[in-house]
Amino acid sequence: MDDFLALLREDMGIPLTAEDTGLPLDQVAGWDSLHLLSLLTLLERRTGRSVPLADVLEAETLKDIYRLAVEA
């Protein structure tokens, strides 16, 4: 989770805490669909694995997206 938060903070410029990852995406300050696509791309580059877009679109929180990336 620390690497995930660093990715959000440093690569995407979104200042989040671990607690923020449990918020519904529509409550994350400054979050939008472009962030979602950027995050997906960054995760796939970092992990070298594909993360299914359909699953990411169903995610309700950043923590859900993190789990998808780790389990992919």
Secondary structure, DSSP 8 states (H G I E B T S, - for coil): -HHHHHIIIIIT-----TGGGGSBGGGSTT--HHHHHHHHHHHHHHHSS---HHHHHH--BHHHHHHHHHH-
